[in-house]
Amino acid sequence: MQPLETGPLIYLVEGDAEIRGFIEGVLEGEGLGLEIAETVEEIYSVLGQLTPALVIVDLSPAETVEEIILFEALKKKNVPSLALDWSLSPNSGPEEIKKRRELLGVTAVIPKPFEIESLVGAVRHLTNSANSQKDKLPLPVPPRQEPE
């Protein structure tokens, strides 16, 4: 699938054809373009020529050295990364997810199995941030001030 002309360039690193097809279908259904890399090595040729708005990596059951090195390379290029991670459960709390995110060196982590809304929301948030379109992100609500 080719990325949408006006949409962000998103890459998915996923070796399993069934999972690739599922994620591609979900994101395509949301109007998001997606390019596929079946291996970590394939994404390196892209990084030498293009700067994706986001790279999604479905982690191996035990993350590999290659995946960790990829996350470091993405961070150096200021490319947001989203890890889909079996080592966390959908019931993982924010602190556990934050520790895992920091350990991996990724922008965001989604525990697997995940809700489709979680994936789409994270992709939209990360690509909006990457494209400096912060005006599309919800603005924080200032705290209410009590009258004195």
Backbone as JSON Lines, residues from 0, in Angstrom:
{"i":0,"aa":"M","n":[0.84,-1.18,0.0],"ca":[0.0,0.0,0.0],"c":[0.88,1.23,0.0]}
{"i":1,"aa":"Q","n":[0.51,2.22,-0.77],"ca":[1.26,3.47,-0.82],"c":[0.69,4.43,0.21]}
{"i":2,"aa":"P","n":[1.56,5.27,0.83],"ca":[1.04,6.24,1.77],"c":[0.15,7.24,1.06]}
{"i":3,"aa":"L","n":[-0.81,7.79,1.78],"ca":[-1.69,8.8,1.21],"c":[-0.87,10.02,0.84]}
{"i":4,"aa":"E","n":[-1.25,10.66,-0.27],"ca":[-0.49,11.8,-0.77],"c":[-0.33,12.88,0.3]}
{"i":5,"aa":"T","n":[-1.4,13.15,1.04],"ca":[-1.34,14.21,2.03],"c":[-1.08,13.69,3.44]}
{"i":6,"aa":"G","n":[-1.03,12.39,3.58],"ca":[-0.88,11.81,4.91],"c":[0.57,11.59,5.28]}
{"i":7,"aa":"P","n":[0.78,11.28,6.54],"ca":[2.13,11.03,7.02],"c":[2.67,9.69,6.52]}
{"i":8,"aa":"L","n":[3.99,9.6,6.4],"ca":[4.65,8.37,5.99],"c":[4.86,7.51,7.23]}
{"i":9,"aa":"I","n":[4.15,6.39,7.3],"ca":[4.19,5.5,8.45],"c":[4.75,4.16,7.98]}
{"i":10,"aa":"Y","n":[5.68,3.6,8.73],"ca":[6.23,2.28,8.44],"c":[5.86,1.32,9.55]}
{"i":11,"aa":"L","n":[5.57,0.09,9.15],"ca":[5.32,-1.0,10.09],"c":[6.39,-2.05,9.87]}
{"i":12,"aa":"V","n":[7.08,-2.43,10.94],"ca":[8.05,-3.52,10.89],"c":[7.37,-4.73,11.52]}
{"i":13,"aa":"E","n":[7.01,-5.68,10.66],"ca":[6.26,-6.85,11.12],"c":[6.55,-8.03,10.2]}
{"i":14,"aa":"G","n":[7.04,-9.11,10.76],"ca":[7.4,-10.28,9.99],"c":[6.25,-11.22,9.69]}
{"i":15,"aa":"D","n":[5.19,-11.17,10.48],"ca":[4.07,-12.09,10.33],"c":[3.04,-11.5,9.36]}
{"i":16,"aa":"A","n":[2.79,-12.19,8.25],"ca":[1.89,-11.68,7.2],"c":[0.47,-11.45,7.72]}
{"i":17,"aa":"E","n":[-0.01,-12.32,8.59],"ca":[-1.38,-12.18,9.11],"c":[-1.51,-10.92,9.97]}
{"i":18,"aa":"I","n":[-0.55,-10.7,10.85],"ca":[-0.58,-9.51,11.7],"c":[-0.39,-8.25,10.85]}
{"i":19,"aa":"R","n":[0.53,-8.3,9.89],"ca":[0.74,-7.18,8.96],"c":[-0.57,-6.8,8.29]}
{"i":20,"aa":"G","n":[-1.25,-7.81,7.76],"ca":[-2.51,-7.56,7.06],"c":[-3.56,-6.95,7.97]}
{"i":21,"aa":"F","n":[-3.62,-7.43,9.21],"ca":[-4.59,-6.9,10.18],"c":[-4.31,-5.42,10.45]}
{"i":22,"aa":"I","n":[-3.06,-5.11,10.82],"ca":[-2.71,-3.73,11.16],"c":[-2.87,-2.82,9.95]}
{"i":23,"aa":"E","n":[-2.46,-3.29,8.78],"ca":[-2.62,-2.51,7.55],"c":[-4.1,-2.21,7.3]}
{"i":24,"aa":"G","n":[-4.94,-3.23,7.46],"ca":[-6.38,-3.03,7.25],"c":[-6.99,-2.03,8.22]}
{"i":25,"aa":"V","n":[-6.58,-2.1,9.48],"ca":[-7.08,-1.17,10.49],"c":[-6.68,0.26,10.14]}
{"i":26,"aa":"L","n":[-5.39,0.47,9.86],"ca":[-4.93,1.83,9.6],"c":[-5.45,2.35,8.27]}
{"i":27,"aa":"E","n":[-5.53,1.49,7.26],"ca":[-6.09,1.9,5.97],"c":[-7.56,2.3,6.14]}
{"i":28,"aa":"G","n":[-8.29,1.54,6.96],"ca":[-9.68,1.85,7.24],"c":[-9.86,3.2,7.91]}
{"i":29,"aa":"E","n":[-8.82,3.67,8.56],"ca":[-8.85,4.97,9.22],"c":[-8.27,6.08,8.33]}
{"i":30,"aa":"G","n":[-7.95,5.72,7.07],"ca":[-7.42,6.71,6.14],"c":[-5.95,7.0,6.31]}
{"i":31,"aa":"L","n":[-5.23,6.09,6.97],"ca":[-3.79,6.28,7.19],"c":[-3.0,5.38,6.25]}
{"i":32,"aa":"G","n":[-2.05,5.96,5.54],"ca":[-1.2,5.18,4.63],"c":[-0.15,4.43,5.42]}
{"i":33,"aa":"L","n":[0.3,3.31,4.88],"ca":[1.26,2.48,5.59],"c":[2.19,1.8,4.6]}
{"i":34,"aa":"E","n":[3.47,1.82,4.92],"ca":[4.47,1.06,4.18],"c":[4.92,-0.07,5.09]}
{"i":35,"aa":"I","n":[5.34,-1.18,4.49],"ca":[5.69,-2.37,5.25],"c":[7.18,-2.67,5.12]}
{"i":36,"aa":"A","n":[7.78,-3.04,6.23],"ca":[9.12,-3.63,6.25],"c":[8.97,-4.93,7.03]}
{"i":37,"aa":"E","n":[9.35,-6.03,6.4],"ca":[9.18,-7.32,7.07],"c":[10.23,-7.56,8.14]}
{"i":38,"aa":"T","n":[11.37,-6.89,8.03],"ca":[12.46,-7.08,9.01],"c":[13.02,-5.73,9.42]}
{"i":39,"aa":"V","n":[13.72,-5.73,10.53],"ca":[14.39,-4.52,11.01],"c":[15.4,-4.04,9.97]}
{"i":40,"aa":"E","n":[16.08,-4.98,9.32],"ca":[17.09,-4.62,8.33],"c":[16.49,-3.83,7.18]}
{"i":41,"aa":"E","n":[15.27,-4.16,6.76],"ca":[14.62,-3.46,5.65],"c":[14.38,-1.98,5.96]}
{"i":42,"aa":"I","n":[14.1,-1.66,7.2],"ca":[13.79,-0.27,7.53],"c":[15.03,0.62,7.44]}
{"i":43,"aa":"Y","n":[16.21,0.04,7.64],"ca":[17.43,0.83,7.55],"c":[17.64,1.44,6.17]}
{"i":44,"aa":"S","n":[17.28,0.72,5.1],"ca":[17.43,1.29,3.76],"c":[16.5,2.49,3.58]}
{"i":45,"aa":"V","n":[15.35,2.45,4.24],"ca":[14.4,3.56,4.17],"c":[14.96,4.77,4.92]}
{"i":46,"aa":"L","n":[15.51,4.54,6.09],"ca":[16.0,5.64,6.92],"c":[17.13,6.41,6.25]}
{"i":47,"aa":"G","n":[17.85,5.76,5.35],"ca":[18.91,6.46,4.64],"c":[18.38,7.41,3.58]}
{"i":48,"aa":"Q","n":[17.12,7.22,3.16],"ca":[16.56,8.01,2.08],"c":[15.39,8.89,2.49]}
{"i":49,"aa":"L","n":[14.6,8.44,3.45],"ca":[13.37,9.13,3.85],"c":[13.34,9.29,5.36]}
{"i":50,"aa":"T","n":[12.51,10.2,5.8],"ca":[12.28,10.35,7.23],"c":[10.79,10.09,7.48]}
{"i":51,"aa":"P","n":[10.46,8.89,7.94],"ca":[9.05,8.59,8.22],"c":[8.52,9.45,9.36]}
{"i":52,"aa":"A","n":[7.21,9.63,9.37],"ca":[6.56,10.34,10.47],"c":[6.46,9.44,11.7]}
{"i":53,"aa":"L","n":[6.49,8.11,11.47],"ca":[6.35,7.15,12.56],"c":[6.81,5.78,12.08]}
{"i":54,"aa":"V","n":[7.46,5.04,12.97],"ca":[7.78,3.64,12.71],"c":[7.15,2.81,13.83]}
{"i":55,"aa":"I","n":[6.32,1.86,13.42],"ca":[5.66,0.94,14.35],"c":[6.42,-0.38,14.27]}
{"i":56,"aa":"V","n":[6.8,-0.91,15.44],"ca":[7.52,-2.18,15.48],"c":[6.76,-3.14,16.38]}
{"i":57,"aa":"D","n":[6.37,-4.28,15.79],"ca":[5.77,-5.34,16.59],"c":[6.94,-6.15,17.14]}
{"i":58,"aa":"L","n":[7.2,-5.96,18.43],"ca":[8.37,-6.59,19.05],"c":[8.31,-8.11,19.0]}
{"i":59,"aa":"S","n":[9.48,-8.7,18.88],"ca":[9.61,-10.15,19.03],"c":[9.24,-10.49,20.46]}
{"i":60,"aa":"P","n":[8.8,-11.73,20.73],"ca":[8.46,-12.09,22.11],"c":[9.54,-11.7,23.12]}
{"i":61,"aa":"A","n":[10.79,-11.86,22.75],"ca":[11.9,-11.32,23.56],"c":[12.62,-10.36,22.62]}
{"i":62,"aa":"E","n":[12.5,-9.06,22.89],"ca":[13.04,-8.09,21.93],"c":[14.48,-8.41,21.58]}
{"i":63,"aa":"T","n":[14.82,-8.12,20.35],"ca":[16.15,-8.46,19.85],"c":[17.07,-7.25,19.94]}
{"i":64,"aa":"V","n":[18.35,-7.51,19.86],"ca":[19.34,-6.44,19.84],"c":[19.08,-5.53,18.65]}
{"i":65,"aa":"E","n":[18.71,-6.11,17.51],"ca":[18.44,-5.33,16.31],"c":[17.3,-4.34,16.53]}
{"i":66,"aa":"E","n":[16.26,-4.77,17.26],"ca":[15.13,-3.88,17.54],"c":[15.58,-2.72,18.43]}
{"i":67,"aa":"I","n":[16.38,-3.0,19.45],"ca":[16.86,-1.95,20.35],"c":[17.75,-0.96,19.59]}
{"i":68,"aa":"I","n":[18.61,-1.47,18.73],"ca":[19.47,-0.6,17.93],"c":[18.62,0.26,16.98]}
{"i":69,"aa":"L","n":[17.58,-0.32,16.42],"ca":[16.68,0.45,15.56],"c":[16.05,1.59,16.34]}
{"i":70,"aa":"F","n":[15.57,1.33,17.55],"ca":[14.96,2.38,18.35],"c":[15.95,3.51,18.62]}
{"i":71,"aa":"E","n":[17.2,3.16,18.88],"ca":[18.24,4.18,19.09],"c":[18.44,5.02,17.83]}
{"i":72,"aa":"A","n":[18.47,4.37,16.67],"ca":[18.65,5.07,15.39],"c":[17.47,6.0,15.12]}
{"i":73,"aa":"L","n":[16.26,5.54,15.41],"ca":[15.08,6.37,15.2],"c":[15.11,7.59,16.11]}
{"i":74,"aa":"K","n":[15.51,7.37,17.35],"ca":[15.59,8.47,18.31],"c":[16.59,9.53,17.84]}
{"i":75,"aa":"K","n":[17.75,9.09,17.3],"ca":[18.76,10.03,16.8],"c":[18.24,10.84,15.63]}
{"i":76,"aa":"K","n":[17.35,10.25,14.83],"ca":[16.78,10.95,13.67],"c":[15.5,11.7,14.03]}
{"i":77,"aa":"N","n":[15.13,11.68,15.31],"ca":[13.89,12.31,15.78],"c":[12.65,11.74,15.1]}
{"i":78,"aa":"V","n":[12.67,10.43,14.86],"ca":[11.51,9.74,14.28],"c":[10.78,9.03,15.43]}
{"i":79,"aa":"P","n":[9.53,9.37,15.66],"ca":[8.78,8.68,16.71],"c":[8.67,7.19,16.43]}
{"i":80,"aa":"S","n":[8.67,6.4,17.5],"ca":[8.55,4.95,17.37],"c":[7.47,4.45,18.32]}
{"i":81,"aa":"L","n":[6.73,3.46,17.84],"ca":[5.66,2.85,18.61],"c":[5.93,1.35,18.66]}
{"i":82,"aa":"A","n":[6.1,0.81,19.87],"ca":[6.34,-0.63,20.04],"c":[5.05,-1.31,20.45]}
{"i":83,"aa":"L","n":[4.73,-2.41,19.77],"ca":[3.62,-3.27,20.15],"c":[4.25,-4.41,20.93]}
{"i":84,"aa":"D","n":[3.89,-4.55,22.22],"ca":[4.69,-5.33,23.15],"c":[3.89,-6.4,23.89]}
{"i":85,"aa":"W","n":[4.3,-7.67,23.68],"ca":[3.68,-8.79,24.38],"c":[4.12,-8.9,25.83]}
{"i":86,"aa":"S","n":[5.24,-8.27,26.21],"ca":[5.74,-8.44,27.57],"c":[4.88,-7.68,28.59]}
{"i":87,"aa":"L","n":[4.04,-6.79,28.11],"ca":[3.09,-6.09,28.98],"c":[1.71,-6.69,28.74]}
{"i":88,"aa":"S","n":[0.83,-6.53,29.7],"ca":[-0.54,-7.0,29.51],"c":[-1.44,-5.77,29.33]}
{"i":89,"aa":"P","n":[-2.64,-5.98,28.79],"ca":[-3.57,-4.86,28.66],"c":[-3.92,-4.22,30.01]}
{"i":90,"aa":"N","n":[-3.67,-4.94,31.1],"ca":[-3.95,-4.41,32.44],"c":[-2.75,-3.7,33.05]}
{"i":91,"aa":"S","n":[-1.65,-3.58,32.3],"ca":[-0.46,-2.9,32.82],"c":[-0.8,-1.46,33.16]}
{"i":92,"aa":"G","n":[-0.27,-1.01,34.28],"ca":[-0.52,0.35,34.7],"c":[0.42,1.34,34.04]}
{"i":93,"aa":"P","n":[0.14,2.64,34.17],"ca":[0.95,3.67,33.54],"c":[2.43,3.62,33.93]}
{"i":94,"aa":"E","n":[2.73,3.32,35.18],"ca":[4.13,3.26,35.62],"c":[4.88,2.12,34.95]}
{"i":95,"aa":"E","n":[4.23,0.97,34.86],"ca":[4.85,-0.19,34.22],"c":[5.1,0.09,32.73]}
{"i":96,"aa":"I","n":[4.13,0.72,32.08],"ca":[4.27,1.06,30.66],"c":[5.38,2.1,30.48]}
{"i":97,"aa":"K","n":[5.44,3.08,31.36],"ca":[6.48,4.11,31.28],"c":[7.87,3.49,31.43]}
{"i":98,"aa":"K","n":[8.03,2.59,32.39],"ca":[9.33,1.92,32.59],"c":[9.73,1.13,31.35]}
{"i":99,"aa":"R","n":[8.79,0.43,30.76],"ca":[9.07,-0.36,29.57],"c":[9.46,0.56,28.39]}
{"i":100,"aa":"R","n":[8.72,1.66,28.24],"ca":[9.01,2.63,27.18],"c":[10.42,3.18,27.32]}
{"i":101,"aa":"E","n":[10.79,3.53,28.55],"ca":[12.13,4.06,28.8],"c":[13.2,2.99,28.57]}
{"i":102,"aa":"L","n":[12.94,1.76,28.99],"ca":[13.89,0.67,28.8],"c":[14.16,0.43,27.31]}
{"i":103,"aa":"L","n":[13.09,0.44,26.51],"ca":[13.23,0.2,25.07],"c":[13.76,1.42,24.32]}
{"i":104,"aa":"G","n":[13.53,2.61,24.87],"ca":[13.93,3.83,24.17],"c":[12.98,4.23,23.06]}
{"i":105,"aa":"V","n":[11.69,3.9,23.22],"ca":[10.69,4.23,22.21],"c":[9.84,5.41,22.66]}
{"i":106,"aa":"T","n":[9.13,5.99,21.71],"ca":[8.24,7.11,22.01],"c":[7.01,6.63,22.76]}
{"i":107,"aa":"A","n":[6.47,5.48,22.36],"ca":[5.26,4.95,22.98],"c":[5.25,3.43,22.89]}
{"i":108,"aa":"V","n":[4.52,2.82,23.83],"ca":[4.36,1.36,23.87],"c":[2.87,1.06,24.02]}
{"i":109,"aa":"I","n":[2.42,0.07,23.26],"ca":[1.06,-0.43,23.43],"c":[1.18,-1.91,23.8]}
{"i":110,"aa":"P","n":[0.6,-2.29,24.95],"ca":[0.6,-3.71,25.32],"c":[-0.25,-4.52,24.34]}
{"i":111,"aa":"K","n":[0.18,-5.76,24.08],"ca":[-0.58,-6.67,23.24],"c":[-1.23,-7.73,24.12]}
{"i":112,"aa":"P","n":[-2.41,-8.18,23.79],"ca":[-3.23,-7.71,22.68],"c":[-3.75,-6.31,22.97]}
{"i":113,"aa":"F","n":[-4.04,-5.55,21.91],"ca":[-4.46,-4.17,22.08],"c":[-5.83,-3.94,21.46]}
{"i":114,"aa":"E","n":[-6.47,-2.9,21.92],"ca":[-7.74,-2.46,21.33],"c":[-7.41,-1.67,20.07]}
{"i":115,"aa":"I","n":[-8.2,-1.83,19.05],"ca":[-7.98,-1.1,17.79],"c":[-7.93,0.41,18.05]}
{"i":116,"aa":"E","n":[-8.8,0.89,18.93],"ca":[-8.85,2.32,19.22],"c":[-7.53,2.81,19.82]}
{"i":117,"aa":"S","n":[-6.88,1.96,20.62],"ca":[-5.59,2.33,21.21],"c":[-4.53,2.5,20.13]}
{"i":118,"aa":"L","n":[-4.5,1.58,19.18],"ca":[-3.53,1.67,18.09],"c":[-3.78,2.91,17.24]}
{"i":119,"aa":"V","n":[-5.01,3.1,16.8],"ca":[-5.33,4.23,15.94],"c":[-5.08,5.55,16.67]}
{"i":120,"aa":"G","n":[-5.48,5.63,17.93],"ca":[-5.26,6.85,18.71],"c":[-3.78,7.18,18.86]}
{"i":121,"aa":"A","n":[-2.98,6.16,19.16],"ca":[-1.53,6.38,19.32],"c":[-0.9,6.81,17.99]}
{"i":122,"aa":"V","n":[-1.28,6.16,16.9],"ca":[-0.72,6.52,15.59],"c":[-1.09,7.95,15.24]}
{"i":123,"aa":"R","n":[-2.35,8.31,15.42],"ca":[-2.77,9.69,15.1],"c":[-2.02,10.7,15.97]}
{"i":124,"aa":"H","n":[-1.92,10.42,17.25],"ca":[-1.23,11.34,18.16],"c":[0.24,11.49,17.78]}
{"i":125,"aa":"L","n":[0.91,10.39,17.55],"ca":[2.35,10.43,17.25],"c":[2.63,11.05,15.88]}
{"i":126,"aa":"T","n":[1.79,10.8,14.9],"ca":[2.03,11.41,13.59],"c":[1.69,12.88,13.59]}
{"i":127,"aa":"N","n":[0.69,13.28,14.34],"ca":[0.39,14.72,14.46],"c":[1.54,15.44,15.13]}
{"i":128,"aa":"S","n":[2.09,14.84,16.19],"ca":[3.22,15.44,16.89],"c":[4.44,15.51,15.98]}
{"i":129,"aa":"A","n":[4.68,14.44,15.21],"ca":[5.85,14.39,14.34],"c":[5.76,15.42,13.23]}
{"i":130,"aa":"N","n":[4.57,15.72,12.79],"ca":[4.39,16.68,11.7],"c":[4.19,18.1,12.21]}
{"i":131,"aa":"S","n":[4.44,18.31,13.51],"ca":[4.29,19.63,14.12],"c":[2.91,20.2,13.89]}
{"i":132,"aa":"Q","n":[1.93,19.35,13.93],"ca":[0.54,19.8,13.79],"c":[-0.12,19.74,15.15]}
{"i":133,"aa":"K","n":[0.51,20.35,16.13],"ca":[0.03,20.27,17.5],"c":[-1.33,20.91,17.67]}
{"i":134,"aa":"D","n":[-1.7,21.79,16.7],"ca":[-3.02,22.41,16.78],"c":[-4.13,21.37,16.62]}
{"i":135,"aa":"K","n":[-3.81,20.19,16.09],"ca":[-4.8,19.13,15.93],"c":[-4.92,18.29,17.19]}
{"i":136,"aa":"L","n":[-3.96,18.43,18.1],"ca":[-4.0,17.66,19.34],"c":[-4.86,18.39,20.35]}
{"i":137,"aa":"P","n":[-5.52,17.66,21.25],"ca":[-6.31,18.34,22.27],"c":[-5.42,19.2,23.15]}
{"i":138,"aa":"L","n":[-5.88,20.4,23.42],"ca":[-5.12,21.29,24.28],"c":[-5.41,20.96,25.73]}
{"i":139,"aa":"P","n":[-4.41,21.1,26.59],"ca":[-4.66,20.82,28.01],"c":[-5.62,21.87,28.58]}
{"i":140,"aa":"V","n":[-6.48,21.42,29.44],"ca":[-7.43,22.32,30.08],"c":[-6.76,22.9,31.32]}
{"i":141,"aa":"P","n":[-6.7,24.25,31.41],"ca":[-6.07,24.84,32.59],"c":[-6.89,24.53,33.84]}
{"i":142,"aa":"P","n":[-6.21,24.41,34.99],"ca":[-6.95,24.13,36.21],"c":[-7.89,25.29,36.55]}
{"i":143,"aa":"R","n":[-9.02,24.93,37.14],"ca":[-9.98,25.96,37.54],"c":[-9.43,26.71,38.74]}
{"i":144,"aa":"Q","n":[-9.58,27.99,38.7],"ca":[-9.15,28.81,39.82],"c":[-10.37,29.17,40.66]}
{"i":145,"aa":"E","n":[-10.25,28.91,41.94],"ca":[-11.34,29.24,42.85],"c":[-11.3,30.73,43.16]}
{"i":146,"aa":"P","n":[-12.46,31.38,43.2],"ca":[-12.48,32.82,43.55],"c":[-12.0,33.01,44.99]}
{"i":147,"aa":"E","n":[-11.31,34.1,45.2],"ca":[-10.78,34.36,46.56],"c":[-11.77,35.09,47.4]}
